[in-house]
Amino acid sequence: MNKWILATTLTFYISFNTVQAHEIQADGLVNLQSVVSISLETDTTIAVLAVEAEHKEPAQLAEQINTTMAWALDTTKKFKSIDVKGGQYSAHQMYDKSVLRSWRGSQQLVLESKNSAELGQLIGLLQKKLLLKSLRYIISNEKREKVRTGLIQQTIEQFKQQARVITKSLDHTQYAIHQINIDSNASQPPVHFAQARLLNSTEAFETTNANLQPSTSDIQITVSGSIRLIK
């Protein structure tokens, strides 16, 4: 169930501005801040796997990695619900007491999908030759924007309601919005490296699919600003 968290803060102050002929004009301003947040279940999983190898000859190293990556890309073809992106190839020299021992290279494969069952199955297959480096659970842009629109409307209504309450409580008849700002942010779940290492065990990839566990992420809307009270 979605959990809504509402919070409102306010500060009242009087500011004095110097105008022509040193005339002093008092403006009654009230600072308001309305915050609404919702906790949503993530609907998209991003998995990063990698081909890693080591060889004395850089050309043979590259060939070995390319062969394994070709196998991995071919394996992904039947999983239509998964977006597949190949990463850049990288290699570096390995030394033993200042003596070049070998070359070590790697290439990443990034998988993104809303279908956790198929993604888990594919990861289980790929771990026969690739290493699972990380898992990340996020909210898709479509779901985020759909929820964000409703949150903005609710937060603005809360801001206006507080403005009406303050206006009446301070014996004024109406208010005018002096300034208003709308800010949104979302907290993303951490990347799961520990789970990735566990799934890299021989027993895990030979007997089971990857066990993907979606988490939650908070989307928060903040409406802040000031109103001028009118007698």
Secondary structure as UniProt FT lines:
FT   STRAND          4..18
FT   HELIX           20..22
FT   STRAND          24..41
FT   STRAND          44..55
FT   HELIX           58..76
FT   TURN            77..78
FT   TURN            80..81
FT   STRAND          82..96
FT   TURN            97..98
FT   STRAND          99..113
FT   HELIX           116..126
FT   TURN            127..129
FT   STRAND          131..138
FT   HELIX           141..169
FT   TURN            170..171
FT   STRAND          174..187
FT   HELIX           193..199
FT   HELIX           202..207
FT   STRAND          216..230
//
